[in-house]
Amino acid sequence: MKRIGFLSFGHWQPIPGSATRAARDALVQTIELAVAAEELGIDGAYVRVHHFARQLASPFPLLAAMAARTSRIEIGTGVVDMRYENPLYAAEEAAATDLISDGRLQLGISRGSPETALRGYETFGHVPAEGMTDAGMARAHTELFLAAIDGAGIAQANPQMTGTSGALMIQPQSAGLRERIWWGSGTRKTAVWTAEQGMNLMSSTLLTEDTGVPFHELQAEQIALYRAAWAEAGWEREPRVSVSRSVLPIVSDVDRAYFGGMADGEQSDQVGYLDGGLARFGKSYVGEPDAIATELAADAAVQAADTLLLTVPNQLGVDYNAHLLETIARHIAPAIGWNAAGAG
């Protein structure tokens, strides 16, 4: 059974045509879209996290609010940049959010992506140790975060207060949360590392490597390597794998006005330089629903994954994005093996 969810970058900007002119608009509308998506039977409501930009940045209050307004839909991130995080505070926030949602949190974390600030994580007080890269610091933060949500003793108890000299866990703890942590991977090598750590795999519309094959084939290879490494590691549970796609069906004059003129280049893979190396960007799926359904059914990575995250143009507002998700749910998603869950 496939799952589908939406992924919002939470942009806001006071420009003509934007339904999210301020930060409050982006936050409130993300909550409202989660409610609408649940009513449509969509499986997940995910948010992107960026710092120092007019986008969603502090996920846990938002996720908790989404959880309080819904009852079934998964809530998650794609992804939290662990370079910026105090891992123990993040563990407390994640556990509290998971408890509020009754175990629906699917938390995507990673090293992060190219950003607007130069070494912005250092202004948050997180400076890599001598000889350590920022990616290494993100993994070190992740190791401590995972141990904390897994119930490891973290701080030495004060015998005068507790009557013991043992180590204390962070509180609260939320059972099962450790199995719902995902790592956002941009390469095949990192996907293998993700499996070795026992985390689910989250792969987006970008891979920071290129071998000359189409994006979906390279991403399918990444997924295959991940699954092989998972099996070799001997984990008992089945892992989850998600991929992201930009899917823009055209069924109305409004759709056509927004997306009918998209350049051909946006509907094919693109290769460029990112962070000093070649990167391959996946294409957007734009057009009639039947044509998109056929294309997605032939997308090797979509077929290999169990979860498809649909990036949404959040600045077009809740009503339009609910229309977009409904079109995909009714006319496209069944072609990749999806059935609505509890649609209202």
C-alpha positions in Angstrom: 0.0 0.0 0.0 1.4 3.4 -1.0 1.1 6.5 1.1 0.9 10.0 -0.2 1.4 13.3 1.7 2.0 16.9 1.0 5.2 18.7 1.6 5.0 22.5 2.2 8.0 24.8 2.2 5.9 27.4 3.9 6.9 30.4 1.8 5.5 33.8 2.6 6.1 37.1 0.9 4.0 40.3 0.6 3.8 40.2 -3.2 0.8 40.3 -5.7 -0.9 36.9 -5.9 0.5 35.5 -2.7 -2.1 34.1 -0.2 0.7 34.0 2.4 1.8 37.6 2.8 3.1 37.2 6.4 4.5 34.4 8.6 1.2 34.0 10.4 -0.5 33.3 7.1 1.9 30.5 6.2 1.6 28.9 9.7 -2.2 29.0 10.0 -2.7 27.9 6.4 -0.4 25.0 6.9 -2.5 23.8 9.8 -5.7 24.3 7.7 -4.2 22.4 4.7 -3.4 19.5 7.0 -7.1 19.4 8.1 -8.3 19.6 4.5 -5.8 16.9 3.4 -7.0 14.6 6.2 -10.6 15.0 5.0 -9.5 14.0 1.5 -7.9 10.8 2.8 -4.3 12.0 2.2 -1.9 10.1 4.5 0.7 12.8 5.5 1.2 16.5 6.1 4.9 17.4 6.1 6.8 20.7 6.4 10.2 21.8 5.2 12.5 23.6 7.7 14.7 26.6 6.7 16.4 29.2 8.9 17.0 32.8 8.1 14.5 32.8 5.3 10.8 33.6 4.8 9.9 30.0 5.2 8.8 27.6 8.0 11.6 27.4 10.6 10.4 26.1 14.0 8.5 22.9 13.3 7.5 21.6 16.6 4.9 24.2 17.6 3.4 24.0 14.1 3.4 20.1 14.1 1.7 20.1 17.6 -1.0 22.5 16.3 -1.5 20.3 13.2 -1.8 17.3 15.5 -4.4 19.0 17.7 -6.6 19.8 14.7 -6.4 16.3 13.2 -6.8 12.7 14.3 -5.4 10.4 11.6 -3.0 12.0 9.2 0.7 11.6 9.8 2.6 14.8 10.6 6.2 15.3 9.8 9.2 17.2 8.5 11.3 17.0 5.4 13.8 17.9 7.0 15.1 19.4 10.2 18.7 20.6 9.8 20.5 18.9 12.7 23.4 21.4 12.5 21.1 23.9 14.2 19.6 21.7 16.8 20.4 21.2 20.5 19.9 17.4 20.3 18.5 17.0 23.8 16.0 19.9 23.5 15.0 18.5 20.1 14.4 15.1 21.7 12.1 16.7 24.3 10.2 18.6 21.7 9.9 15.6 19.4 8.6 13.4 22.2 6.1 15.9 23.4 4.8 16.5 19.8 4.6 12.7 19.2 2.5 12.3 22.4 0.2 15.1 21.4 -0.3 13.5 18.0 -0.8 10.0 19.6 2.2 8.5 17.7 1.7 10.2 14.3 5.0 12.0 14.1 7.3 11.1 11.2 10.4 13.2 11.8 12.7 13.8 8.9 16.2 15.1 9.9 19.4 15.6 8.1 22.6 17.6 7.6 20.5 20.2 5.9 20.7 21.9 2.5 22.4 25.0 1.0 21.1 28.0 2.9 20.8 31.8 2.9 23.1 32.3 5.9 26.8 31.7 5.9 27.4 29.1 8.7 24.1 30.0 10.2 24.3 27.1 12.6 27.3 28.9 14.3 25.1 31.8 15.2 22.8 29.3 16.9 25.8 28.4 19.1 26.7 25.2 17.3 30.3 25.3 16.1 32.0 22.1 14.7 34.9 20.9 16.9 38.4 21.2 15.5 38.8 18.8 12.6 35.1 18.2 12.3 32.9 19.3 9.4 29.4 20.7 9.7 28.1 17.4 8.3 30.0 15.5 11.0 28.5 17.8 13.6 25.0 17.1 12.3 25.7 13.4 12.6 27.1 13.8 16.2 24.0 15.8 17.1 21.8 13.0 15.6 23.6 10.2 17.5 22.8 12.0 20.8 19.3 12.8 19.7 18.6 9.2 18.8 20.0 7.9 22.1 17.9 10.4 24.0 14.6 9.4 22.4 15.6 5.8 22.8 15.7 6.2 26.6 19.4 6.3 27.2 20.6 7.8 30.5 21.8 11.2 29.7 22.4 13.3 32.8 23.7 12.2 36.2 21.0 12.2 38.9 21.3 14.4 41.9 21.1 12.0 44.9 19.7 14.7 47.2 16.7 15.1 44.8 16.2 11.6 43.5 17.7 9.2 46.0 19.8 7.6 43.3 23.1 8.2 41.6 22.1 6.7 38.3 21.7 8.4 34.9 18.4 10.2 34.0 16.5 10.0 30.7 15.1 13.1 29.0 11.4 13.4 29.6 8.9 12.8 28.2 9.6 9.6 26.4 7.3 8.5 23.6 7.2 4.8 22.7 7.9 3.9 19.1 9.3 7.4 18.1 12.7 6.0 17.4 11.2 3.9 14.5 9.6 7.0 13.0 12.8 9.0 12.5 13.9 9.5 8.8 17.2 10.8 7.4 17.1 13.1 4.3 19.7 11.6 2.0 21.1 13.2 -1.1 23.6 10.5 -2.2 23.8 6.7 -2.5 26.6 6.6 0.1 24.5 8.5 2.7 21.6 6.2 2.0 23.7 3.2 3.0 24.8 5.1 6.2 21.1 5.8 6.9 20.3 2.1 6.8 23.2 1.3 9.1 21.8 3.7 11.7 18.3 2.2 11.5 16.5 5.3 10.2 13.9 5.5 7.5 15.1 7.0 4.2 13.8 10.3 2.8 14.9 11.3 -0.7 13.8 14.5 -2.3 13.7 15.9 -5.9 17.5 16.5 -5.7 20.5 14.3 -5.5 23.9 15.8 -4.9 25.6 13.5 -7.4 25.2 12.5 -11.0 26.0 9.5 -13.0 24.4 10.5 -16.3 21.3 8.3 -15.9 17.8 9.8 -15.5 17.0 11.1 -12.0 14.4 8.5 -11.1 16.8 5.7 -12.1 19.6 7.1 -9.9 17.2 7.5 -7.0 15.9 4.0 -7.5 19.5 2.8 -7.3 19.9 4.8 -4.1 16.8 3.1 -2.6 18.0 -0.4 -3.6 21.4 0.2 -1.9 19.6 1.5 1.2 17.4 -1.6 1.3 20.4 -3.9 0.8 22.3 -2.2 3.6 19.2 -2.4 5.9 19.0 -6.2 5.3 22.7 -6.6 6.0 22.5 -4.6 9.2 19.9 -7.1 10.5 17.2 -4.7 11.6 14.0 -6.6 12.4 11.4 -4.1 11.2 10.7 -3.1 7.6 12.0 0.4 6.9 10.0 3.1 5.1 11.2 5.1 2.1 9.8 8.3 0.8 10.5 10.3 -2.4 9.3 13.8 -3.3 7.8 15.0 -6.5 6.4 18.2 -8.0 3.0 17.1 -9.5 0.9 19.8 -11.1 -2.2 18.4 -12.9 -4.1 20.7 -15.2 -7.9 20.2 -15.1 -9.2 23.8 -15.1 -8.5 27.2 -16.6 -7.0 28.3 -13.2 -4.6 25.4 -13.3 -3.7 26.3 -16.9 -3.1 29.9 -16.0 -0.7 29.0 -13.2 1.2 26.1 -14.8 0.3 25.7 -18.4 3.2 27.8 -19.5 5.9 26.0 -17.5 9.1 25.8 -19.6 9.9 22.5 -21.1 13.2 22.5 -19.1 11.2 22.2 -15.9 9.6 19.1 -17.2 12.9 17.3 -17.6 15.9 16.5 -15.4 18.4 19.3 -14.8 22.0 19.0 -13.9 24.0 21.8 -12.2 26.6 22.6 -9.6 25.6 22.7 -5.9 28.0 22.9 -3.0 31.0 22.5 -5.3 29.8 19.4 -7.1 27.4 18.1 -9.7 23.8 17.6 -8.7 20.8 16.2 -10.5 17.4 17.7 -10.1 14.2 15.7 -10.9 11.7 17.0 -13.3 8.2 18.4 -12.5 5.1 16.4 -13.6 2.8 18.9 -15.4 -0.2 18.2 -17.6 -3.3 16.2 -17.9 -3.9 13.8 -15.0 -3.9 10.7 -17.3 -0.5 11.6 -18.7 0.9 12.3 -15.3 -0.4 9.0 -14.0 1.3 7.1 -16.8 4.6 9.0 -16.1 4.5 8.3 -12.4 3.7 4.7 -12.9 6.9 4.5 -15.0 9.0 6.4 -12.4 11.3 3.7 -10.9 11.9 5.5 -7.6 8.2 6.3 -7.0 7.5 2.6 -7.5 10.3 1.6 -5.2 9.2 3.9 -2.4 6.3 3.4 -0.1 5.6 7.1 0.4 5.2 9.9 -2.1 5.5 13.4 -0.8 3.9 16.1 -3.1 5.5 19.5 -3.0 2.7 22.1 -2.9 2.7 25.8 -4.0 1.7 27.0 -0.6 1.5 30.7 -1.6 -1.5 29.9 -3.7 -3.6 29.3 -0.6 -5.4 26.5 1.1 -8.4 26.2 -1.3 -6.2 25.9 -4.3 -3.8 23.4 -2.7 -6.8 21.3 -1.5 -8.1 21.3 -5.1 -4.6 20.2 -6.2 -4.4 17.4 -3.7 -8.0 16.2 -4.5 -7.2 16.1 -8.2 -4.1 14.0 -7.6 -5.9 11.7 -5.1 -8.8 11.0 -7.4 -7.1 10.9 -10.8 -3.4 10.2 -10.4 -2.5 8.4 -7.2 -4.5 5.2 -7.8 -2.2 4.6 -10.8 0.7 4.1 -8.4 -1.2 1.8 -6.0 -2.7 4.3 -3.6 -6.1 4.1 -2.0 -7.6 6.9 0.1 -7.5 6.3 3.9 -10.6 7.4 5.8 -11.6 10.2 3.3 -14.4 12.3 4.7 
